[in-house]
């Protein structure tokens, strides 16, 4: 996680009242999200869908027991 993203994570954690460590992204999660964003931008033809689908993925992950990989696969599976 680069310095800008770490700073954003810390600000989000503070605003949400959670520990920053709870929002830590593993290298695998970073790759998964970036791959999903790439697929969303290229497949949909709308770059704005990339951050929105990642947000939806985060919402689903927070509200379910399904892992990030499986949720991302649901979008990218053909």
Buried (B, 14 or more C-beta within 10 A) or exposed (E): BEEEEBEEBEEEBEEEEEEBEEBEBEEEBEEBBEEBBEBBBEEEEEEEBBEEBBEBBBEBBEEEEEEBEEBBEEBBEE
